[in-house]
């Protein structure tokens, strides 16, 4: 079923007004309809990680830049942690920097909507490149934006950005292996931009699709294999070079993170019956207090419903088409759903055995994001088959539509019966039943509109009807999928997303970096995580005043824990002493060492009591004690631990740490910044200095300007030795991987600019007579 013609040659079709610009306007209007408050700036997304992780991270990035620092290190969360090296904040992503000058939180909402628009346009161009038809391209772009999986990803702005670049990377990569030259440079730039969004799973899935399609191209043109492989290799090399400033620090952090230590628990897989949710989105789903529905067995995606019409059309494309590309896309789709089942499906377990690094992927349900990308393309191929043969094959399309409706109705009836006879905990059979009838009604109307495409006089109206009906299907398939909150409330002096909630709740100034940290009790942490309030405003206010997750970044308050995606594994082990081991009575001496000046009040979640025994961020004069690694954590949690008098080192440092005796040292703190601590130490004898900040290889220490060793102390923190006398000490963050990556990125960009330069055609001399 090759599609060599274009719709522009058929004057009766609606292709003339389905230009990229017209499609973009329609998409923009539909997004405004779905999220009028976010588009207008008076409401903001906040649900789950969007509000407590993504937005505070963007706020921290913007605040750090305003203070004159690029945030390589975040001193406010997890006792200090790398920030820009994490992929989640998108610190190096140019698409985010375009929105930094805009007011917050509006800028982050507009960022998400802009990337949904970009995602639809990318799918439009990719589907048009494959089908040659504007109607198929328009519908594919529409279905890619308006489906349950894409809308679920609004909880994670970096996922929305990665999805937005997915069709553009594939579109440009295909053009690159066909034409080479500047097409290769464009594909490299697009691939690098997706890399910088920071979603490894989506990047890997994008390249899985590219590799499969490139293999098909090699099979179709055996003599062209070398060029295809060479051009793909160039794209990968150049994209990695452009993204090196992010990649090199990230891999360094990954090597020191808790995820590289093994023992990662895989959870949130698609249940074996999960394919039923492709037809009946609320089958075996439960309602959260916020009104959002989730599938039993996974709380990651609130939906991955593709829309009933594109699902039916994707089946048509596979059942009645014979294109290799269609079959390859279908095989990838089925494999992705199989992998999404995790270990219970068998395939994922086998791949982990063959390729152990796959264990880093904790949530196999993410594999369903690949079908969310592929199903609109499959459906577009089915639409492309309808239009060129509309008059001669109208009875065939009518019979297919009727048969599809009957089969879908039968499937829905069976699922409704199963849901009623074998309900799961918190199922709501009445809602499931009404959801099924709604899907059937949307399908009947959409199939009727689809048949309208076969009538020249109805074609334009049919396209409009299809866009409207598919939007309605998505909008009604799951209640309240992306709740929002107003940016400002009349009864609050502080905007819901602005700093100031510490003063509002505590009636005092918050601690700052260098002054002390706050500590959320394990009881409060669990209460905040599993809050049952269905009042969205009340729940948000509770978490804001409790400084939960990364919300402390909005107040610029240092905290013991946080929401760093990749935590330094030793620091994570110390944090687990509070939240997994000693949950009833957190070790008070350890809190003293961590400079905790405020702790959650007993029985409350958003009120903090001051602590008077907290030590400063930097202390000096302790004696050294050496313990086996297995005993270090127990010693830190012991009630007789005295951090003002003793500092623990691992046994292997016994020969390196030569200062072991206590000394009457006096310490004067001169400057505390995110990437630099400066202080003076005066002692009659050699002394140890201890910093209750997470140990990480990028930290360097200087005594009177000369470098000295920095050791890991108290399992996860920093210590150094100073000689007798008075000395100036500097503890400085020097990330060599960042500097190496920045150099590689700069050189790669210069090379690409040189390759893309306009080339002059030499003038041809006419010669003399």
Beta strands, then each sheet from edge to edge (+ up, - down):
strand 1: 43-45
strand 2: 73-74
strand 3: 81-82
strand 4: 285-287
strand 5: 293-295
strand 6: 484-486
strand 7: 517-519
strand 8: 596-600
strand 9: 608-610
strand 10: 618-620
strand 11: 623-627
strand 12: 646-650
strand 13: 666-672
strand 14: 676-683
strand 15: 687-691
strand 16: 699-703
strand 17: 706-708
strand 18: 711-713
strand 19: 717-722
strand 20: 725-733
sheet 1: 1+ 6-
sheet 2: 2+ 3-
sheet 3: 4+ 5-
sheet 4: 7+ 8+ 9-
sheet 5: 10+ 15- 19+ 18-
sheet 6: 11+ 12+
sheet 7: 13+ 14- 20+ 16- 17+
end
